[in-house]
Amino acid sequence: MIASGECRVKKERVISAMKLPMDVFLGELVVSLIGRRAVYVENYRSILFYTDTRLKLQGKDCKLTVTGKRLFVEYYTGDNMKVTGLIESVELEA
């Protein structure tokens, strides 16, 4: 039986060899900051918590928390979103 860690390494090697985007095939969160004014998040699974000072998202293997002031979800689809406001921190938790 192949351990889950070994399976992931094999997947990564195949994806890399084929020059495919790792984040898409492994379902990793992709977080892009635009200064302190916007955060783009791709590949999230669900919104766990949302106020004007804190946003918590569930990813495949982790949770993402954005804290700040006047946070506003400008748009979201099933797997990506744009959050604007004064971004103070972005944290990942296992």
Backbone hydrogen bonds in HBPLUS format (Angstrom, degrees):
<---DONOR---> <-ACCEPTOR-->    atom                        ^
c    i                          cat <-CA-CA->   ^        H-A-AA   ^      H-
h    n   atom  resd res      DA  || num        DHA   H-A  angle D-A-AA Bond
n    s   type  num  typ     dist DA aas  dist angle  dist       angle   num
A0006-GLU N   A0003-ALA O   3.10 MM   3  5.32 118.5  2.49 102.4 116.8     1
A0007-CYS N   A0003-ALA O   3.05 MM   4  6.34 156.8  2.10 154.1 161.3     2
A0008-ARG N   A0004-SER O   3.05 MM   4  6.25 156.6  2.10 146.3 151.8     3
A0009-VAL N   A0005-GLY O   3.09 MM   4  6.33 158.0  2.14 145.9 151.3     4
A0010-LYS N   A0006-GLU O   2.99 MM   4  6.25 159.1  2.04 149.9 155.4     5
A0011-LYS N   A0007-CYS O   2.95 MM   4  6.24 158.2  2.00 149.6 155.6     6
A0012-GLU N   A0008-ARG O   2.90 MM   4  6.16 161.5  1.93 152.4 157.3     7
A0013-ARG N   A0009-VAL O   2.98 MM   4  6.24 155.1  2.04 148.6 155.0     8
A0014-VAL N   A0010-LYS O   3.07 MM   4  6.33 161.4  2.10 151.8 156.1     9
A0015-ILE N   A0011-LYS O   2.92 MM   4  6.13 169.2  1.93 158.5 161.6    10
A0016-SER N   A0012-GLU O   2.88 MM   4  5.95 160.5  1.91 147.4 153.3    11
A0017-ALA N   A0013-ARG O   2.87 MM   4  5.98 162.0  1.91 147.9 153.1    12
A0018-MET N   A0014-VAL O   3.04 MM   4  6.23 144.7  2.17 144.5 153.5    13
A0020-LEU N   A0015-ILE O   3.07 MM   5  5.40 178.0  2.07 156.7 156.8    14
A0019-LYS N   A0016-SER O   2.92 MM   3  4.88 154.4  1.99 103.1 111.3    15
A0025-PHE N   A0021-PRO O   3.42 MM   4  6.72 168.9  2.43 156.5 158.6    16
A0026-LEU N   A0022-MET O   2.89 MM   4  5.93 149.9  1.98 159.6 168.0    17
A0027-GLY N   A0023-ASP O   2.94 MM   4  5.52 119.7  2.31 132.9 144.0    18
A0028-GLU N   A0023-ASP O   3.08 MM   5  4.71 129.4  2.35 127.6 137.0    19
A0030-VAL N   A0042-GLU O   3.11 MM  12  4.98 158.5  2.16 135.0 137.3    20
A0042-GLU N   A0030-VAL O   2.84 MM  12  4.98 153.9  1.90 145.0 152.6    21
A0032-SER N   A0040-TYR O   2.86 MM   8  5.03 162.4  1.89 148.6 153.6    22
A0040-TYR N   A0032-SER O   2.80 MM   8  5.03 164.9  1.82 150.9 156.2    23
A0034-ILE N   A0038-ALA O   2.89 MM   4  5.09 166.8  1.91 148.3 146.9    24
A0037-ARG N   A0034-ILE O   3.17 MM   3  6.09 148.6  2.27 143.9 146.8    25
A0087-ILE N   A0036-ARG O   2.70 MM  51  4.85 168.1  1.72 149.6 150.1    26
A0085-GLY N   A0037-ARG O   3.20 MM  48  5.31 137.5  2.39 138.6 137.9    27
A0039-VAL N   A0083-VAL O   2.83 MM  44  5.16 150.0  1.92 149.5 158.2    28
A0083-VAL N   A0039-VAL O   2.83 MM  44  5.16 165.2  1.85 154.0 159.2    29
A0041-VAL N   A0081-MET O   2.95 MM  40  5.37 162.6  1.99 150.4 155.4    30
A0081-MET N   A0041-VAL O   2.86 MM  40  5.37 145.8  1.98 148.7 158.5    31
A0043-ASN N   A0079-ASP O   2.55 MM  36  4.73 126.5  1.83 153.9 164.0    32
A0045-ARG N   A0058-GLN O   2.58 MM  13  5.36 167.0  1.60 163.0 165.4    33
A0046-SER N   A0058-GLN O   3.36 MM  12  5.21 151.2  2.45 129.1 134.5    34
A0058-GLN N   A0046-SER O   2.84 MM  12  5.21 166.3  1.86 153.9 157.9    35
A0048-LEU N   A0056-LYS O   2.75 MM   8  5.35 153.9  1.81 149.2 156.0    36
A0049-PHE N   A0056-LYS O   3.26 MM   7  4.98 151.9  2.34 136.1 135.4    37
A0056-LYS N   A0049-PHE O   2.86 MM   7  4.98 163.5  1.88 144.2 144.9    38
A0051-THR N   A0054-ARG O   2.81 MM   3  5.28 153.0  1.88 156.5 163.7    39
A0071-LEU N   A0052-ASP O   2.77 MM  19  4.48 164.4  1.80 131.3 127.6    40
A0068-GLY N   A0053-THR O   3.05 MM  15  4.99 154.8  2.11 130.7 131.6    41
A0055-LEU N   A0066-VAL O   2.85 MM  11  5.14 151.8  1.93 151.7 159.3    42
A0066-VAL N   A0055-LEU O   2.82 MM  11  5.14 161.8  1.85 153.3 159.6    43
A0057-LEU N   A0064-LEU O   2.78 MM   7  5.14 163.2  1.81 153.7 159.4    44
A0064-LEU N   A0057-LEU O   2.91 MM   7  5.14 158.8  1.96 142.7 149.6    45
A0059-GLY N   A0062-CYS O   2.68 MM   3  5.12 155.3  1.74 166.4 168.7    46
A0063-LYS N   A0093-GLU O   2.83 MM  30  5.19 159.8  1.87 151.0 158.0    47
A0093-GLU N   A0063-LYS O   2.88 MM  30  5.19 154.2  1.94 149.6 154.4    48
A0065-THR N   A0091-GLU O   2.84 MM  26  5.15 161.4  1.88 149.6 155.8    49
A0091-GLU N   A0065-THR O   2.82 MM  26  5.15 162.2  1.86 150.5 156.7    50
A0067-THR N   A0089-SER O   2.97 MM  22  5.30 163.5  2.00 144.9 149.6    51
A0088-GLU N   A0067-THR O   2.83 MM  21  5.64 163.0  1.86 141.3 144.7    52
A0089-SER N   A0067-THR O   3.21 MM  22  5.30 157.8  2.26 138.2 136.0    53
A0069-LYS N   A0086-LEU O   2.99 MM  17  5.12 150.1  2.08 134.3 143.6    54
A0086-LEU N   A0069-LYS O   2.96 MM  17  5.12 169.4  1.97 157.3 158.7    55
A0072-PHE N   A0084-THR O   2.86 MM  12  5.29 146.3  1.97 151.5 154.7    56
A0084-THR N   A0072-PHE O   2.88 MM  12  5.29 165.1  1.90 152.0 153.8    57
A0074-GLU N   A0082-LYS O   2.80 MM   8  5.51 134.0  2.01 146.4 160.3    58
A0082-LYS N   A0075-TYR O   3.00 MM   7  5.56 154.3  2.06 150.6 153.5    59
A0077-THR N   A0080-ASN O   2.80 MM   3  5.42 154.0  1.87 161.8 169.5    60
